Amino acid sequence: MSTPNKDIEKVEVRVKWDPSPHGAAANDLDIIAATYPADEPHSAPAYLVHFDSRSPDGTITLNRDSRNGQGFGFDEVMTIELNRLADAYGRVVVGVAIQQRDGHKTFGDIGNTAMEIREGYTSLTESDFSDVAWATAAVVGEFTRDGSGLWGFRSAVRGFDGDPDTFAAVMGSRAAEG
């Protein structure tokens, strides 16, 4: 699904999943946001925001972090304030990675996964990761700033098989867009 939304100011990225069965290693999904320079939007990220971090200027914040999927509603929630992001940044790529501490887990191994990106009450995109059930991580959306300074959104659920650190390093590269 793709949306023609422009002039996006503030979004919320939300992820939920079921806890692992009793006695099994915890399912731990993490939202990752990578911010790219306006003059090099496909280079290495200027910075990453993920568990235990926030952007240097406070425009990207992980509001809720779950290490096991227990709780009601969405387990991980990240707020991205695009309208406050410095002009030096022109692209923000958002992904979800599964921690691989206790063996190889894919989206297909985890029950009732769901992801949603919202601006206010408007859903920009939703996914249950069924299209990338084989993957250990996925890009879920991309925000880009146009020449007039307005932010646009492109929904793109693209799977990746590898550890979270490698995924974070390549999630916004042209090679990962295939």
C-alpha positions in Angstrom: 0.0 0.0 0.0 1.3 3.5 -0.8 -0.2 6.8 0.2 0.1 10.2 -1.4 0.3 11.9 2.0 2.3 15.1 2.1 3.0 17.7 4.7 3.2 15.1 7.5 4.2 16.6 10.8 4.2 14.1 13.6 3.7 10.3 13.4 3.5 7.4 15.7 4.9 4.0 14.8 3.3 1.2 16.8 4.2 -2.6 16.9 2.6 -5.4 18.8 3.1 -9.2 19.1 2.2 -12.1 21.4 4.6 -13.2 24.1 6.4 -16.4 23.5 5.0 -19.6 25.0 5.7 -20.4 28.6 9.3 -21.6 29.0 10.4 -20.4 25.6 12.8 -17.5 25.0 11.1 -14.1 24.9 10.0 -12.6 21.6 11.6 -9.1 21.4 10.8 -6.8 18.5 12.3 -3.4 18.2 11.4 -0.3 16.2 14.4 1.4 14.6 14.5 4.8 13.0 17.4 5.9 10.8 17.8 9.5 9.9 19.8 10.5 6.8 21.4 13.7 5.7 19.4 15.7 3.1 22.5 15.9 0.8 23.3 12.2 1.1 19.9 10.4 1.7 21.2 6.9 0.8 24.5 7.2 2.7 25.2 5.9 6.2 22.6 7.1 8.7 23.4 10.3 10.6 22.0 8.6 13.7 19.8 5.7 14.7 17.0 5.7 17.3 16.1 2.4 18.9 15.7 0.8 22.4 17.4 2.8 25.1 18.0 5.8 22.9 16.4 8.9 21.4 17.4 11.4 18.8 20.0 14.1 19.8 17.4 16.9 19.3 14.5 15.0 20.9 12.4 14.8 17.7 12.4 10.9 17.6 11.5 9.2 20.9 10.8 5.6 21.8 7.8 6.1 24.2 7.2 2.5 25.0 9.7 -0.4 24.8 8.8 -4.1 25.4 11.2 -6.9 25.7 8.6 -9.7 25.7 5.3 -8.5 24.1 3.4 -8.7 27.3 0.7 -6.0 27.9 -2.4 -4.6 26.3 -2.4 -2.9 22.9 0.8 -2.0 21.2 4.0 -3.1 22.9 6.4 -0.7 21.3 5.6 2.9 20.3 7.9 5.5 18.7 7.0 9.2 18.0 8.7 11.0 15.1 8.2 14.8 15.0 9.2 15.5 11.4 8.1 19.1 11.6 10.8 19.7 14.2 13.6 17.8 12.4 16.4 20.1 11.3 16.7 21.0 7.6 20.0 19.1 7.5 18.0 15.8 7.4 15.9 14.8 4.4 15.0 11.2 5.0 13.9 9.0 7.8 13.6 5.2 7.3 11.7 3.1 9.9 12.1 -0.6 10.5 11.3 -3.4 12.9 13.9 -5.9 14.0 13.6 -9.1 16.0 16.3 -9.6 18.6 18.2 -12.8 17.9 19.8 -13.4 21.3 18.2 -16.8 21.8 18.4 -18.3 18.3 17.1 -17.5 14.9 13.5 -16.1 14.9 11.4 -14.8 12.0 8.2 -12.9 11.9 6.5 -16.2 11.0 7.7 -17.6 14.3 6.0 -14.9 16.4 2.2 -14.8 16.9 -0.1 -12.0 16.1 2.4 -9.4 14.9 1.1 -6.1 13.8 2.5 -2.7 12.8 0.9 0.6 12.2 2.1 4.1 11.4 -0.4 6.9 12.2 -0.5 10.6 11.9 -3.1 11.6 14.5 -6.1 9.4 13.8 -5.1 8.7 10.2 -3.5 5.4 9.5 -0.7 5.8 6.9 0.1 2.1 6.8 -0.6 -1.2 8.6 1.0 -4.7 8.3 1.0 -8.0 10.1 4.4 -9.0 8.5 2.8 -12.0 6.8 4.4 -10.9 3.5 7.8 -11.1 5.1 7.2 -14.1 7.4 10.7 -15.4 6.5 12.4 -12.2 7.6 14.1 -11.3 10.9 13.7 -7.6 10.2 11.8 -5.3 7.8 11.7 -1.7 6.6 8.1 -0.6 7.2 8.1 3.0 5.9 10.1 5.9 4.6 9.6 9.7 5.1 11.3 12.1 2.7 11.4 15.9 2.6 10.8 17.5 -0.8 12.4 20.7 -2.1 9.7 22.9 -0.5 10.4 21.3 2.9 7.2 19.2 3.1 7.5 15.6 4.3 5.9 12.8 2.3 5.5 9.1 3.2 6.0 5.9 1.3 4.8 2.6 2.7 7.3 -0.2 2.0 7.4 -3.5 3.9 10.6 -5.0 2.8 12.1 -8.1 4.6 15.7 -8.7 5.6 17.4 -11.8 7.0 20.2 -11.0 9.5 21.0 -9.6 12.9 19.6 -6.2 14.1 23.0 -4.5 13.9 23.5 -5.4 10.2 19.9 -4.5 9.4 20.3 -1.0 11.0 23.4 -0.4 9.0 21.8 -1.2 5.6 18.1 -0.6 6.1 18.1 2.7 4.2 20.7 1.8 1.5 19.8 1.5 -2.1 20.8 -2.2 -1.9 18.1 -2.8 0.7 15.4 -1.3 -1.6 15.3 -4.3 -4.0 
